[in-house]
Structures are given as structure tokens and as C-alpha cells.
Amino acid sequence: MQTNLIGESGGIIFSKLKSRLMNHLEHMSLHRLIKLLGAVFLIVLIATGGVLWLYSGKTSELKWSLLASLHLPVGKVGGSYMDANLVHEYSDLTSLLGSKVPALGNMLALEAVAHGRVTVSLEALESTKKELEIDELFQKIAKVRGDEFALDTIGRQYLLNTRLSTWYASQASLEPELSTRVKQAYTALGNGQSWTSVASQMSDDTATKWFAGDTGYVDLSQALPEYRDVVSRLQLNTLSIVYSRYGVHMVEVRERVKHEGVELTKLQEVLFRTQNFDSWLSKEMRGQVFSWYLQ
């Protein structure tokens, strides 16, 4: 009933808007109508001519500047359009750092692999800045071109890679053996087998496997963001699965306490590290087909 009401309300609003528009056109003089249509035609003509000029003939610095400022595509990699501004920034990065960074084609291929799988927001880029404070290349390029450029290039590539690795860990079909191990451990803990037994036999975390998966009291603000954001919301004593760039974490939050104003969290976890992300990513990147719109 609510859906019908919304539909009927939308229909009424649309009808009123349509009626007002038609009424406005009816009362518009023929001369004004012709002028309006002429202006619209002229705008379309200029826009079409501008696009044809941008994408035909030899590429110039002026064309690149216009394409970049308008964020228009200059080509396609796989199913991902290549934004002119992004291509221009990546190209500048390779010019500045040369072999110290991936080739332009590799950076664009990573964009294509990430397309439809993960996203990168401005907020996420800003939060990544803290992680990159100790990265020499990031600091070097930030000094030369500023933090914004460094985040838009090195920061973006870093974030795409880490988010893809987290996405990869969540895809059971990409590493069937790992998925089987996770299911076995989850079932064992659910059936009452001890953390001591499961962690020692199955965990890939050498720091905790011999201590029943006990992490001690940790400050989650210092943890990986994809891990922290999920674990900080978990209920106490509830077995949960969390994905990170390192793999699959089977986690239980045992306690939360405050010490000197800092919230500390006591955890038990079993870590299953992904094994084949790098080879999968390389294969996916090699499979991307480039198609350029410019000469």
C-alpha cells in the first residue's frame, strides 16, 4: 500500500510539472520560442564541434589541458575509461620518479582491475596519508608537488592495491584451499574445540598462534583501517570473520577497557593469510586491453 501511495504521489507531481511546463510554452511567444530553440541548437553545435576538435588531429598541450580540466576520457582500459586528468597526473609522476614507480601502463591497468571491485574516495585518500608518512617516495613527491598530487597518484595506487587485496581475501572462489581452512576452523570453534588447539594448528600468525590466538590488549587506532573499522563494531564474545589486506581473520572480541584515556581491546583470532594475490593481480593486469582515443 505504501509503494502504491508513493507511486501515485510521484505521478501527481510529474503531472503538475508537465502541466506547468506545457502552460509556460503555450504562453511563450513564437519569437521567444524560436530564440530559445536557436540558443539550444547553437550550444549543441559548439559543444559537438569542440568535442570533434579535442578528439581529432594531433594531440597538443592545449587539448590535454582542456581534457584534463573537464575530466574527459582519453581512452579505455578493459571496462574502465581513462580520465584525462588522472592519466596526466600519472604521466607526470613517471616523469618525476622514472623507474622508482610503476610504468604508466601498469598504473592504468591497476585502475582497470579495481574498476567495479573497489572504490577510492577523497576521504579515504586523506586517511591514507597517515599510513604513507614513512614512505620515502610519497614524502619526496609531496615536497616537490605537494600533498594533494602525492595522494592523487602514489596514495591512490597504494589504496587501490590494499583495497583490492582486501577484496581478494573476501572472494572464496579465488583461493579455495584457504576458504576450506576457514570453514574448518569456524566449524571447530563452533563445536567447542579450544582456541588453543585451533590457533596452534591452523593460524598463520606466528605471534599469537602459540598463545591461543590471544593478541593481548591492543589499540585499534593503530591497526589496519579495514581491520579496525570492522573489529571496533563487533559485539563481545561473538565469533566473526574479518577481511584485510593480509587475509582472513577469525576474531572474537573478549574485552574493551580504557587505560589512560585510550580504549584497548582484547582479542582472540586465527589468521589465514592469502597466498596468491600478487600472481592473481599480475595476471589480471596483463589481461587488460588498452584503447586510446587520441593520436
Protein Blocks (a to p, Z undefined) as FASTA:
>chain_A
ZZmmmmmmmmmmmmmmmmmmmmmmmmpcfklmmmmmmmmmmmmmmmmmmmmmmmgcjddf
klmmmmmmnopafbdehjbccdfklmmmmmmmmmmnmmmpccfklmmmmmmmmgokaccd
fklmmmmmmmmmmpmklmmmmmmnojklmmmmmmmmmmmmmmmmmmmmmmmklmmmlmmm
mmmmmmmmmnopafklmmmmmpcbfklmmngopgbjadfklmcfklmmmmmmpcehiacd
dddfkbccddddfbdcdeehiacddddddddddfklmmmmmmmmmmpccddfbZZ
